[in-house]
Amino acid sequence: MPGLGALFFLTALIYGAAGFGGGSTYNALLVLAGTDYRAVPVIALSCNILVTAISSWRFARRGHVEWRRIAPVLVLSIPFAWLGGRLAIAETAFVGILAASLLASGLLMLWQPHWREEAPRRAFSKWLEPVAGAALGFLAGLVGIGGGIFLAPLLYMLRWGPPKAIAGTCAVFILANSISGLAGQLAKGSGRTAGEALAAHWPLFPAVLAGGLIGSTLASGRLDPKYVRILTALLILYVAVRLSIRFYGEMIGNGG
C-alpha cells in the first residue's frame, strides 16, 4: 500500500497541475495492483472528487472558470455519468474499455500542445457540447474516469479560451461527473463491496489530497500548462501500455 500511495500522490500532483483528477490512471494502477474491478471505479472516482474539488476552487478563485459557458457541457453529462455508473460490465470489458480510453487520451494529449490556442473561437453546432458532454459523462461513470482528458482536446478545438480557462472548465466537469458517476456506482447494490474497498484503501485518499493541493497550486500559478500536458500524456500512455498487455493476456487466456 505505501508504494501504491506514492504512485497515487504523484498521479494527483501531475493531473492536478493540468486541471484533471487522475481517475484514468488511478483505475489502471488499481487494476494492475489486483484490486477487485467492481470496486475500482468507486475508489478512483472518490480520489477524483478530492483532487478536482481543490482544483475547481483554486481555478474559480482566480477567475479561470466561466460558469455560464460550462452549463451546456454539464447539462447532459451529469445524468449520463449516473447511468454509466449504474451499468454493470464484465471484468474483461472493463479492462479493455479502460485501456482503449487511456491510449486514445494519451495520444490526444500529446497532439494537443501543437494546436493554435490563440486562434479565434470556432463555430460549431450548439448541440456539440451537450452531446459530447453526455458521451464523456457516460464513459466517466462506466469506468470511473472524469472525462476531462477527452474534454480538454475538444475545448482546444473549439478555441474555448486560454489554457487556464480550459483547465478550470475540465476540473469542474470532472468534479461534477465524478460525483454523479460515484452515485451511480453505489446505486448498483454493491455498497458493501464498495465500502470494504474504500476502507481498505483509505491511505490513498490523503495521498491524492496532498498531491492535488500541490498540483493545483502549481497549475493556478505561473506553471506552463504545455509541459504539464506532455508529462501527463506520457504517464497516461505508460499505464495504457501496461493495461493493454494485461488485457491481451486475459483475452488469450479466455480464448484458451
N, C-alpha and C positions, 0 to 999 in steps of 0.2 A: 504493500500500500504506500510506503514512503516514496518509492520510485514512481508510482502512478501519480501520486500527489504532486511531485516535482514536474512531471510532464504536463499535468493539468494547469499548474501555475504558469509554466512557460507558454502554454497554449492561450490561456486567458490574457496574458500580457501582450502577446503578439496580436491576437484578434482584437483585443480591446483597443489597441493603438490604431487599428484600422476601422473601428466602429462596428465590429462584428462580435458575436457571442462566443464562437468556437464550437458550437454544437456538432458540426460535422466531424471535427477531429476528436472531440470527446467520445462520440459514438464509436469511431474507429478504434481508439485506444481501449475502450471498454470491451469491444468485441474481441480484439487481439489479446486482451487480458483474460478472456474466458468468462466474462460476465454473462448471466442469463439474458439472452437477447430481448426477452419480453420486458425486462426492467431497464434496458439500455436507454431507450428514449426518455424515460422518466428522469433518470439521473442527468442525462445530457441537457434536457430542457430546463431542469432545475438550475443547473450551472449557467445555462444561457441567461436565465432570468436575473441571476445575481450580477453577472457581468454587464449585461445591457441596461439594467436599471441604473447602474452607476454611469455608464457611457451616455445614456439618454439624458440624465440630469445634467451632466457636465456640458454636453453639446448644447442643450436647451439654454442653460445658464449663460453661455457665451453667444447666444443668438444664432446658432447654426441649425435650428430646427424651425421649419415653417409649417405649423400645424394645419393650416387650411389646405396647403398643397399636398400634404400627406394623406388626407382623408380619402381621395379616390383610390389610393393603393390599398388602404386598410379595409374599405367597406365590405369587400368580399373575402379578403384574406383571413380575417378573424373567424368567421363561421366555417370556412373551408379547412382551416387548421384544426378546428374541433372535430370535423368529420374525418379528416385524415387520422387523427389520434384515436378515433373510435374504431377504425378498421383494423382487423386482426389479419396478419400475414404470416406466412411460413418463414422459418429462420433463413433458409437459403435465399428466398426472395428478398428478405430484409437486407442481407449482406450484399446481394447483387445490386439492389437499388442504391444502397449507400455508397458502394464502390463506384458505380457509374456517376452518381451525383458529385462525388469528390473529384473524379477525373475531369468531368466537364467544368466544374467550378474552378479548379486549379488552372486549367488552360485558359479560361476566360479571364482570370485574374492576371495571368502573365500578359495577355493581349491588351488588357485594359489600359496600362500606362502609356500606350502608343497612340491612344485616341486624343483628338484635339479638344481638350477640356474647356478651352476658352471660346470655342465656336458658339454662334447663336443657337438658341433652343430650337429643336426641330419640331415640325408639325406632324403629329401622328393622330390616329383616331382617338376620340375621347374614351373609347372602350378599352384601349390597350392597357392602361394602368390597372383598372379593376379586374380585367381578365387575367393579366399577369399576376396580380396580387392573389387571385383565387387559386391559380395553379401553384404558386410558390407556397401559399398558406397550406394547401393540401399536402404538399411534399414535406413541409415543416412538421405537420402533425403526424404524418405517416412514419417517418424515420427519425424524428427527433432533432431536426436542424431548424434554424431560424429562418432560412431563406435569403438572408442578406447577401450571401456570396453570389447569388444569382441576380438579386435585385440591383446591386451596385453596377454591374455592366450595363443593365438596361437603362439605368438612370444616366450613365455616361453617354449612351447612345442618344438619349432624349435631350442631352445637354441640360440636364436638370439644374445644375448650378455648380459652384466651386466645389472642390474635393471635400472640404469640411462640411458643407451643407449635405452632400451625398452621404458622408459617413454618419452624420446626425440622423438623417432620414432612415438609413439602414438600421441604426441602433434602435430607434423607436419601433420600426417594422418588426425586427427580431423579437423585441420585448413583448409586443402585443401577440404575435403568433406563438411564441413560446408559452405564454400564459394560457392561451386558448388550446394549443396542442396538448399541453400537460393536463388540462381539464378533460380533454377527450381521452387521453391515455388512462387517466384514473377512472373514467366512466365505463371502462371495459369490464369492470368487475374483478380486476386483478389487484385490488387495493392492498391485499395482504402481501403479495409478492413485491409490489412497488414499495410498500412501507419497510419491508425487511431489507430491500436493496438500498434504500435511502439511508437506513440506519447503519448498514454495513459499510457504506461508502461515505460516511459523514466527513472524514478528513479531507475529502476532495473539495468540499464547499468553502472552508476558509482559505484553501489554496487558490481557488479561482477568484474568490473575493479580493485577496491581496493582489493577484496578478491583474485583475480587472481594474483595480484602483490605480495601479502604476501605469498600465497601458492607456487608460482613458485620460490620465493626466498628461501623458506624452502627446496623445492624439489631439487634444483640445488646445495644446500649446503651439510650439513652432516646429514640431517634427514634420519632415517632408513625407506626406502620405504615399508618394510614389514608391519609395524604398520599403515602406511598411507593407504595401500591397505585394511587392515582389517577394519579400520574405514570407508573407502569408501564403502566397501561391506555392512556393517551394515546399513549405510544410504540408500543405494540402496534398500536393502530388506525391510526396513521400509516403504518407499514410494511405493514400489511394492505391499506390502500387502494392503495399503490404496487404491491404484488404483484398485487392483483386487476386493476389496469389492465393489467399485463403479461400476465396470464393471459387476459384478454379479447382483447388484441391477438393472442396466439398462436392462440386459438380462431378468430378472424376470418381470420387468415392460413391456418390449416389448412383452413378451410371454403372459402376462395377458391381 
